[in-house]
Amino acid sequence: MTDDEKKVMRSEPDHTPPPADPSQVLSPKRRSALVMYLAILFAVAFLLVAVMMVVETQKLKTMNQELKDSSQKTSATLTGSINALQEENQKLAEANEALTAQIQELEQAAAEAGQQAGEQQAEIERLTGEQQRLEQEKQEIQQQLQDQEKRVEDAITVSELLQSALAADEEGDLERLQELLDQIEPLKELLSPTEADIYEELKIA
């Protein structure tokens, strides 16, 4: 080998990698322990997520059952009010019929007995006024009955909308959920306390 070749070999850098630091290399035992530790962490995280999903599912089921129970109670209460108004309306109709028959009898008696016409006419006017009062009261009760029936229909509708909103929340359909909440908003005063709480929770969610 010539002197020039030796000089070139001395000038070339040494690319041999430095020896590894033994303190920075994990032993198989430490590597196995690290893998086991990470596996335990992942298992615990997965278990926590699973528990949270089970708790949330159970919570939604409980809320749905409470909603159904509350809807049934509200419907039963409103139905009872309607029945009471119907009974009152029937009583007023019967009283009105009785007054009409009495007026007719008095009118016939007044025609037969002219000397008593003045008193009977006054009684006829009084009974006519009473009849008009009863007729007005009957109309008011009929209006109340119609209002109650409309309220029952609205209460059933808003309960069904709330149940659909719960289903949309469970399915994660946020667009459908918002649409249902917008429909519930004008009728929210018909919600029972339990339904109102569920509605507010869905709005927050």
Secondary structure, DSSP 8 states (H G I E B T S, - for coil): --HHHHHHHHHS---------GGGS--HHHHHHHHHHHHHHHHHHHHHHHHHHHHHHHHHHHHHHHHHHHHHHHHHHHHHHHHHHHHHHHHHHHHHHHHHHHHHHHHHHHHH-GGGHHHHHHHHHHHHHHHHHHHHHHHHHHHHHHHHHHHHHHHHHHHHHHHHHHHHHHHT-HHHHHHHHHHHGGGGGGS-HHHHHHHHHHHH-
